[in-house]
Each structure stands twice: as C-alpha cells, then as structure tokens.
C-alpha cells in the first residue's frame, strides 16, 4: 500500500481499508514514533522521571496517535506531500516531538530542558487566539505564499523550521532525518534565522 493510499485509508473510518491501513501504519511507524518520544524525554531533566521513564514514554506514545486522529484526523489530512516517505517521517517527528513536550510540561511544569531550545518567535509564544493546529496551519500557509516562485526548497525549509522551533528538536535531531541528509549546519541556521525574521516582520497579518 502506497503512502497516499495508507493515509486515505487511515482517515476514512467507514472505509473497508481503514483497519488494514492502520495496521500498515503501526508496522511502518510505531518504532519511529517511539524513538522520537524517547529522544525528547531524554532531553528533559530525566532525573525527575527516575524509574518512571519507561512508563512515561509508554503513556505519551498513545497521545501521539490521539493527536494524529484528533478533529477528524486533521493532522493526517493536512499532510500534502503524499508521495514523499521522507517528508512524512519528518512530519511525524514534528507531531511526536510536540506531543511529548506538551505531556512532559504537564508532568513537570517547573522542569527546564537541559539545553534551552532556540527562542520561538514571539508571535508563536503570545498568540492565544488560535488552537495549536490552526496556528500551525496559518504559519505554513503564510510561508508557502511568501515563497512565490521560489518553490524548490520551500517544503524542505518549512519542515526544518517547524522541527527546530515548533517541534523543539535540536540541530542533530533535525539533520538526522533522512530527508535532510544533504543539509548542513550552516544551511539549517540560515533557514531558521531567515524564517524567524520573516515571521517577526509579518506577525500582524498572520
């Protein structure tokens, strides 16, 4: 089953392919999602988790699937690059990282990440009128429109920026994604800084 067919099946509960599609999804991505959750948990002050580390990971993983299925499978339906396995894995990494951060923040609201992440643009931190996915959609839509005819690396750059800021993955975790195998640290820094500046200049119209 192709990625496109699998996503169509996973987001259509009335379809006879729904159960098969999810079985394929779990087979392909269960271990990957788990690895992202474990990586994010390790970046927190894990001494606070202690013996609960394994249980915490096992509690968070189902929440990733809840986020994928929330609001009529909105997260899965929003993925547009249905012919790119690498881009879908990067997208899953973003969702998994955000879900992990949210759940750990609930557990340890006073715990700081060992290495503080790059500052998320002010408009992302302070804008409360959007739900998380509405804000995500707004940012992605804006960046796609701003690209104009310069579309060659638009989707790549959006994924880099969202993984690094929105998903709070560090440089190594971003560049470890297969889709970014030809991207270096300098390119990542340029993409993040350029996109951050663009959002700050235009935050009023988002």
Number of C-alpha atoms within 10 A of each C-alpha: 10 11 17 16 12 19 20 18 21 25 21 15 13 10 13 10 16 17 15 14 23 16 12 15 16 12 11 11 13 13 11 16 21 19 16 21 24 20 16 24 22 15 16 20 15 15 10 12 17 9 10 12 16 12 10 18 19 14 13 22 20 13 15 21 16 13 18 21 16 12 9 12 18 14 18 19 15 10 14 12 14 16 11 12 15 14 21 18 17 22 21 22 24 24 22 26 24 22 24 26 20 12 15 19 14 11 13 13 10 8 14 12 15 11 10 11 14 13 11 14 17 12 15 18 9 8 13 10 8 12 10 12 13 11 17 15 15 13 18 16 12 16 18 15 12 13 13 9 9 9 12 9 9 17 17 16 20 18 21 30 23 23 25 24 21 20 24 22 25 17 16 10 15 26 19 12 15 13 19 18 10 8 14 11 12 9 13 19 15 12 16 21 13 13 19 17 12 15 20 13 10 11 15 8 7 12
